């Protein structure tokens, strides 16, 4: 678990904008990724748009799939549901982002958090993503690190569901977008 506490380099590359990072050898620092995501006003539009993936596509590959990603440089927590600690019942909407943020800080896990297109929409509750810089070398290792993180969150009283997308090696993750110009987030 030492990798979670290291100042890791991040290769979060928007698949349809690969040229943004080609000049940097395909490696971006977390601060650079945060700048791409958070230092501009999000586009207004439908949910679909530019996205990034958890690691670089191998040289010569032309498609995004599990076998074409050599390693992951970030872990993404897709936060869209929570569970009741007593019953195990799953509910729409994640715990408040501030609770996850505070728990990760207390665990000394570096991270960035941003809300998604459907955050706060009717019946959906809190929806956001957490980006954690760390290297994993395959889907099995990713699964183990995610289990460790979610176990630690439960110990902190944060009952976030570990959804299947978190474990999908080549999962695309959309950059923030607003549903309307006057959206709160």
Residue pairs with C-beta under 8 A, 6 or more apart in sequence:
1 145
1 148
3 134
3 135
3 136
3 145
4 109
4 110
4 132
4 134
4 145
4 149
5 108
5 109
6 134
7 110
7 133
8 30
8 73
8 110
8 133
8 134
8 135
9 27
9 28
9 29
9 30
9 73
9 133
10 27
10 28
10 29
10 30
10 32
10 33
10 73
10 74
10 131
10 133
11 21
11 26
11 27
11 28
11 55
11 56
11 73
11 74
12 28
12 33
12 52
12 53
12 54
12 73
12 74
12 131
13 20
13 21
13 26
13 28
13 52
13 53
13 56
13 57
14 20
14 36
14 50
14 51
14 52
14 175
15 51
15 52
15 53
15 57
15 64
15 172
16 50
16 51
17 50
18 57
20 36
21 27
21 28
24 32
26 56
27 56
27 73
28 36
30 110
30 112
30 131
30 133
33 52
33 74
33 112
33 131
34 112
36 175
37 112
37 114
37 131
37 175
37 176
38 112
38 114
38 176
42 175
42 176
42 177
42 178
43 49
43 175
43 177
43 178
44 177
44 178
44 179
44 180
44 181
44 183
45 177
45 178
46 117
46 177
47 117
47 118
47 174
47 177
48 174
49 174
49 175
49 177
50 174
50 175
51 172
51 173
51 174
51 175
52 172
52 173
52 175
53 64
53 69
53 170
53 171
53 172
53 173
54 69
54 72
54 73
54 74
54 75
54 76
54 169
54 170
54 171
54 173
55 69
55 70
55 71
55 72
55 73
55 74
56 69
56 70
56 71
56 73
57 64
57 68
57 69
58 68
58 69
58 70
61 68
64 170
64 172
65 170
66 139
66 168
66 169
66 170
68 170
69 169
69 170
71 135
71 136
71 137
71 138
72 135
72 136
72 137
72 142
72 169
73 133
73 134
73 135
74 131
74 132
74 133
74 134
75 131
75 132
75 134
75 136
75 142
75 145
75 146
75 149
75 166
76 129
76 130
76 131
76 132
76 166
76 171
76 173
77 100
77 129
77 130
77 132
77 146
77 149
77 160
77 162
77 166
78 129
78 163
78 165
78 166
78 173
79 94
79 95
79 97
79 100
79 126
79 127
79 128
79 129
79 130
79 160
80 92
80 93
80 94
80 116
80 118
80 124
80 126
80 127
80 161
80 163
81 90
81 91
81 92
81 93
81 94
81 160
81 161
81 163
82 90
82 91
82 93
82 94
82 95
82 159
82 160
82 161
83 89
83 90
83 91
83 159
83 160
83 161
84 91
84 159
85 154
85 159
90 161
91 125
92 123
92 124
92 125
93 124
93 125
93 126
93 127
94 100
94 125
94 126
94 127
94 128
94 160
94 161
95 126
95 158
95 159
95 160
96 126
97 113
97 115
97 126
97 128
99 157
99 158
100 113
100 128
100 130
100 153
100 158
100 160
101 111
101 113
102 156
103 152
103 153
103 156
103 157
103 158
104 111
104 130
104 132
104 153
106 156
107 152
107 156
109 132
109 149
110 132
110 133
111 130
111 131
111 132
111 133
112 130
112 131
113 128
113 129
113 130
113 131
114 128
114 129
114 131
114 176
115 126
115 127
115 128
115 176
115 185
116 127
116 128
116 129
116 174
116 176
117 174
117 176
117 177
117 178
117 179
118 124
118 127
118 179
119 126
119 127
119 128
119 185
120 126
120 127
120 184
120 185
121 127
121 179
129 173
132 149
134 145
136 142
136 145
138 169
139 167
139 169
142 167
142 169
143 167
146 162
146 166
146 167
147 162
150 160
150 162
153 159
153 160
165 171
178 185
